[in-house]
Amino acid sequence: MSGVDYARYERWYPSAWRERYGTEFVSLLEATYAGERVPMKASLSIVRAGTLERARELGIVGNTVSDDRAVTGSALAVWMAWTVFVVVGLIFAKYVEHWQWVTAVNERTLPSVAYDVVAVGAILGAVIVGVAALLVVPALIGRIRSYGWHIVAAPLRRTLLVGVLALAFSAGIVTWAHRIHGASSAPLWPNRVVLLLWLIVAAAAIFLGAASAGTVVRRVELETRTIRRLGSLALAMNLVLVVIFVGVLTWWAATAANAPWFFSSEILGASSAVVHTAPTSLPSAFTVVGSTSHDAPIVLVVIGTAMLGSLVVALYAGTRIASRLRRVG
């Protein structure tokens, strides 16, 4: 008997594909590799093909599904892009929380406006997601009444479990932070490690919650007008994502031009870096952070890259919605 679990490779494909081709697929792998590991190149090819098949089943690519399914699936892609923005937005908010401390008063206007635009965009995005959820709730309740809780039990259990773990971890961090508050001699690296762990846990909870919500939506039969409204909300979300992305880039560019020393800290904000010399344009109470400065810190590079990639996906899904929304129903 082979020691390699070839069946795990078929999990990259959607359930309908597995039911139709899963047995033959696993048999092909067993016959091809005869108990040996699947080479990396072949594994990556399976991952790519499985992901593409899932996207095709959702209606994000191809023309094999109905217009209703294509609009719903593309709207879900936009919501997942928003989820990425939420996660990296939390990191961005933590990273820039003390930028005013090291920026001259007369240089704060543009980055302040950009930061406020990002905050307003985040609020609008949350409102759009809330409205979309309210649109789906009646259909979800009807589905549960007809078929029982089992159709949504599994994703809800996963979301609840991870959510409880995230809340417990957050409560532990808050308690720990209060205990070490005021201990100036404490090293900084434990704070950063704990913060990084919290971000990972929060990101996992947000992503899993969004994925579970997508699973639930796919199992609900939505009315035509609900699908149209979800498609319109997804298009509105695209505009919000563009505004947030432009706001982040504007804040970055303005701060790099007027207070590049802010980026000298190692991770998540400048408040923990070494301070030494005050420029004449700053109030006497402020000092420049760090001995070296660079305006492309790894944190912002990661944030910008994640936002850009998600925005490209959302805009592509938006074009799919716009092209099919008129034909829904």
C-alpha positions as CSV (number, residue, x, y, z in Angstrom):
1,M,0.0,0.0,0.0
2,S,1.3,3.5,-0.9
3,G,2.5,5.7,1.9
4,V,1.6,8.8,0.0
5,D,-2.0,10.1,0.4
6,Y,-2.8,11.0,-3.2
7,A,-6.4,11.7,-2.3
8,R,-5.4,15.0,-0.6
9,Y,-4.5,16.5,-3.9
10,E,-8.1,16.3,-5.1
11,R,-9.2,18.6,-2.3
12,W,-7.9,21.5,-4.3
13,Y,-10.9,20.9,-6.6
14,P,-14.5,21.8,-5.9
15,S,-16.9,19.1,-4.6
16,A,-18.8,18.7,-7.9
17,W,-15.5,18.1,-9.7
18,R,-14.4,15.6,-7.1
19,E,-17.7,13.6,-7.3
20,R,-17.3,13.3,-11.1
21,Y,-13.6,12.9,-11.6
22,G,-12.1,12.3,-8.1
23,T,-11.7,8.6,-8.3
24,E,-10.0,8.6,-11.7
25,F,-7.8,11.5,-10.7
26,V,-6.5,9.7,-7.6
27,S,-6.0,6.5,-9.6
28,L,-4.0,8.4,-12.2
29,L,-1.7,9.8,-9.5
30,E,-1.2,6.4,-8.0
31,A,-0.4,4.8,-11.4
32,T,1.9,7.7,-12.4
33,Y,4.0,8.0,-9.2
34,A,3.7,4.5,-7.8
35,G,4.0,5.4,-4.2
36,E,6.5,8.2,-4.7
37,R,5.9,11.8,-3.8
38,V,4.4,14.1,-6.4
39,P,7.1,16.4,-7.7
40,M,6.9,20.0,-6.8
41,K,6.2,21.1,-10.4
42,A,3.3,18.7,-10.7
43,S,2.0,19.7,-7.2
44,L,2.0,23.4,-8.2
45,S,0.2,22.5,-11.5
46,I,-2.5,20.6,-9.5
47,V,-2.9,23.6,-7.2
48,R,-3.2,26.0,-10.1
49,A,-5.7,23.8,-12.0
50,G,-7.8,23.1,-8.8
51,T,-7.9,26.8,-8.0
52,L,-8.9,27.7,-11.6
53,E,-11.7,25.0,-11.4
54,R,-13.0,26.5,-8.2
55,A,-13.0,30.0,-9.8
56,R,-14.8,28.6,-12.8
57,E,-17.5,26.9,-10.6
58,L,-18.0,30.2,-8.8
59,G,-18.4,32.0,-12.1
60,I,-15.4,34.2,-11.6
61,V,-13.8,33.0,-14.8
62,G,-15.2,31.3,-17.9
63,N,-18.8,31.2,-19.2
64,T,-20.0,27.8,-18.1
65,V,-22.4,29.0,-15.4
66,S,-25.5,31.1,-15.4
67,D,-25.5,34.9,-15.1
68,D,-27.0,34.7,-11.7
69,R,-24.2,32.4,-10.5
70,A,-21.6,34.5,-12.2
71,V,-22.7,37.7,-10.5
72,T,-23.0,36.0,-7.1
73,G,-19.6,34.4,-7.3
74,S,-18.0,37.6,-8.6
75,A,-19.6,39.5,-5.7
76,L,-18.1,37.0,-3.3
77,A,-14.7,37.6,-4.9
78,V,-15.1,41.3,-4.2
79,W,-16.0,40.6,-0.5
80,M,-12.9,38.4,-0.1
81,A,-10.8,41.3,-1.5
82,W,-12.5,43.5,1.1
83,T,-11.4,41.0,3.7
84,V,-7.8,41.3,2.7
85,F,-8.2,45.1,2.9
86,V,-9.6,44.7,6.4
87,V,-6.6,42.6,7.6
88,V,-3.9,44.7,6.1
89,G,-5.8,47.8,7.1
90,L,-5.5,46.8,10.8
91,I,-1.8,46.5,10.2
92,F,-1.7,49.9,8.5
93,A,-3.6,51.6,11.3
94,K,-1.2,50.1,13.9
95,Y,1.8,51.1,11.9
96,V,0.9,54.8,11.4
97,E,-0.8,55.4,14.7
98,H,2.0,57.8,15.9
99,W,2.9,59.5,12.7
100,Q,1.8,63.0,13.9
101,W,4.4,62.9,16.7
102,V,7.3,63.2,14.3
103,T,5.7,65.3,11.6
104,A,5.8,69.1,11.6
105,V,2.5,70.8,12.1
106,N,2.6,72.6,8.7
107,E,3.3,69.3,6.9
108,R,0.4,67.3,8.3
109,T,-2.5,68.5,6.1
110,L,-2.1,66.1,3.2
111,P,-1.3,62.9,5.2
112,S,-4.1,63.8,7.6
113,V,-6.6,64.1,4.7
114,A,-5.3,60.8,3.2
115,Y,-5.6,59.0,6.6
116,D,-9.2,60.3,7.1
117,V,-10.1,59.2,3.6
118,V,-8.8,55.7,4.4
119,A,-10.9,55.7,7.7
120,V,-14.0,56.9,5.9
121,G,-13.5,54.2,3.2
122,A,-13.2,51.5,5.9
123,I,-16.5,52.7,7.4
124,L,-18.3,52.7,4.1
125,G,-17.0,49.3,3.3
126,A,-18.3,47.9,6.6
127,V,-21.7,49.5,5.8
128,I,-21.8,47.9,2.4
129,V,-20.9,44.5,3.8
130,G,-23.6,44.9,6.5
131,V,-26.3,45.8,3.9
132,A,-25.3,42.8,1.8
133,A,-25.6,40.5,4.8
134,L,-29.1,41.9,5.6
135,L,-30.1,41.1,2.0
136,V,-29.0,37.5,2.4
137,V,-30.5,36.9,5.8
138,P,-34.2,36.3,4.7
139,A,-33.2,33.8,2.1
140,L,-30.9,32.1,4.7
141,I,-33.7,31.8,7.2
142,G,-36.0,30.4,4.6
143,R,-33.4,27.8,3.6
144,I,-32.8,26.8,7.2
145,R,-36.6,26.4,7.8
146,S,-36.9,24.2,4.7
147,Y,-33.8,22.0,5.1
148,G,-32.6,22.4,8.7
149,W,-29.5,23.8,10.3
150,H,-27.2,21.1,8.9
151,I,-26.7,23.1,5.7
152,V,-24.9,25.8,7.5
153,A,-23.8,24.1,10.7
154,A,-20.2,23.2,9.6
155,P,-19.1,26.7,8.5
156,L,-20.8,28.3,11.4
157,R,-19.0,26.0,13.9
158,R,-15.6,26.7,12.3
159,T,-16.3,30.5,12.4
160,L,-17.5,30.3,16.0
161,L,-14.5,28.3,17.2
162,V,-11.9,30.6,15.6
163,G,-13.8,33.7,16.7
164,V,-13.8,32.5,20.4
165,L,-10.1,31.7,20.2
166,A,-9.4,35.1,18.7
167,L,-11.4,36.9,21.4
168,A,-9.7,34.9,24.2
169,F,-6.3,35.7,22.7
170,S,-7.2,39.3,22.4
171,A,-8.4,39.4,26.1
172,G,-5.1,37.8,27.1
173,I,-3.1,40.4,25.2
174,V,-5.0,43.3,26.8
175,T,-4.5,41.8,30.3
176,W,-0.8,41.3,29.6
177,A,-0.4,44.8,28.2
178,H,-2.0,46.4,31.3
179,R,0.5,44.5,33.5
180,I,3.6,45.6,31.7
181,H,2.3,49.2,31.2
182,G,4.8,51.7,32.5
183,A,7.7,49.2,32.6
184,S,10.1,51.3,30.6
185,S,13.0,48.9,31.1
186,A,11.1,46.0,29.5
187,P,12.6,44.9,26.1
188,L,10.5,45.7,23.0
189,W,10.8,42.5,21.1
190,P,8.3,40.5,23.2
191,N,5.7,43.2,22.5
192,R,6.3,42.9,18.8
193,V,6.2,39.1,18.8
194,V,2.9,39.2,20.8
195,L,1.4,41.8,18.4
196,L,2.5,39.8,15.4
197,L,0.8,36.7,16.8
198,W,-2.3,38.6,17.5
199,L,-2.4,39.9,13.9
200,I,-2.1,36.3,12.7
201,V,-4.9,35.1,14.9
202,A,-7.1,38.0,13.9
203,A,-6.4,37.5,10.2
204,A,-7.2,33.8,10.5
205,A,-10.5,34.6,12.2
206,I,-11.4,37.3,9.6
207,F,-10.5,35.1,6.6
208,L,-12.3,32.0,8.0
209,G,-15.4,34.0,8.8
210,A,-15.5,35.5,5.3
211,A,-14.9,32.1,3.7
212,S,-17.7,30.5,5.8
213,A,-20.0,33.4,4.9
214,G,-19.2,32.7,1.2
215,T,-20.0,29.0,1.7
216,V,-23.3,29.9,3.3
217,V,-24.3,32.3,0.5
218,R,-23.5,29.7,-2.2
219,R,-25.9,27.3,-0.5
220,V,-28.8,29.8,-0.4
221,E,-31.2,30.3,-3.3
222,L,-31.3,34.1,-3.8
223,E,-34.1,36.0,-5.6
224,T,-33.2,37.8,-8.8
225,R,-33.6,41.2,-7.3
226,T,-31.4,40.2,-4.3
227,I,-28.7,39.1,-6.7
228,R,-28.9,42.4,-8.6
229,R,-28.6,44.3,-5.4
230,L,-25.6,42.3,-4.3
231,G,-24.0,42.9,-7.7
232,S,-24.6,46.7,-7.4
233,L,-23.2,46.7,-3.8
234,A,-20.1,44.8,-5.1
235,L,-19.5,47.5,-7.7
236,A,-19.9,50.2,-5.0
237,M,-17.3,48.2,-2.9
238,N,-14.9,48.4,-5.8
239,L,-15.0,52.2,-5.7
240,V,-14.4,52.0,-1.9
241,L,-11.4,49.8,-2.4
242,V,-9.9,52.2,-5.0
243,V,-10.4,55.1,-2.6
244,I,-8.7,53.3,0.3
245,F,-5.8,52.2,-1.9
246,V,-5.3,55.7,-3.2
247,G,-5.5,57.1,0.4
248,V,-2.8,54.7,1.6
249,L,-0.5,55.6,-1.2
250,T,-1.1,59.3,-0.7
251,W,-0.3,59.0,3.0
252,W,2.8,57.0,2.3
253,A,4.0,59.5,-0.4
254,A,3.2,62.6,1.7
255,T,4.9,61.2,4.8
256,A,8.0,60.0,2.8
257,A,8.3,63.5,1.4
258,N,7.8,65.5,4.6
259,A,8.8,63.1,7.5
260,P,10.9,60.2,6.0
261,W,12.5,59.6,9.5
262,F,9.1,58.1,10.5
263,F,10.0,54.9,8.5
264,S,13.2,54.3,10.5
265,S,11.6,52.1,13.1
266,E,11.9,48.4,12.6
267,I,8.2,47.3,12.7
268,L,4.8,48.8,13.4
269,G,5.2,52.4,14.0
270,A,7.9,54.8,15.0
271,S,7.1,55.3,18.7
272,S,9.6,52.6,19.8
273,A,12.6,53.8,17.8
274,V,15.6,55.8,19.2
275,V,15.1,59.5,19.1
276,H,17.9,62.1,18.9
277,T,17.8,65.3,16.8
278,A,15.0,67.7,16.4
279,P,14.6,69.6,13.0
280,T,13.7,73.3,13.2
281,S,10.4,72.6,11.5
282,L,9.1,70.5,14.4
283,P,7.9,71.7,17.8
284,S,10.7,71.6,20.4
285,A,8.9,68.7,22.1
286,F,9.4,66.4,19.0
287,T,12.5,64.7,17.9
288,V,13.5,62.8,14.8
289,V,13.2,59.0,15.0
290,G,16.1,56.8,14.2
291,S,19.6,57.5,12.8
292,T,18.8,56.3,9.3
293,S,15.7,56.7,7.2
294,H,14.1,55.0,4.2
295,D,10.7,55.6,2.7
296,A,10.0,52.0,1.6
297,P,9.7,50.0,4.8
298,I,8.8,46.3,4.5
299,V,5.6,46.7,6.4
300,L,4.2,49.2,3.9
301,V,5.5,47.3,1.0
302,V,3.6,44.2,2.1
303,I,0.5,46.3,2.8
304,G,0.6,48.0,-0.6
305,T,1.3,44.7,-2.4
306,A,-1.6,42.9,-0.7
307,M,-4.0,45.8,-1.4
308,L,-2.9,46.0,-5.0
309,G,-3.3,42.3,-5.6
310,S,-6.7,42.3,-3.9
311,L,-7.8,45.4,-5.8
312,V,-6.9,43.8,-9.2
313,V,-9.0,40.7,-8.3
314,A,-11.9,42.9,-7.2
315,L,-11.8,45.1,-10.3
316,Y,-11.7,42.0,-12.5
317,A,-14.7,40.6,-10.6
318,G,-16.4,44.0,-11.0
319,T,-16.1,43.8,-14.8
320,R,-17.7,40.4,-14.7
321,I,-20.5,41.8,-12.6
322,A,-21.0,44.8,-14.9
323,S,-21.1,42.7,-18.0
324,R,-23.7,40.2,-16.6
325,L,-25.8,42.2,-14.2
326,R,-28.2,43.3,-17.0
327,R,-28.9,39.7,-17.9
328,V,-29.5,38.4,-14.4
329,G,-32.9,36.6,-14.2
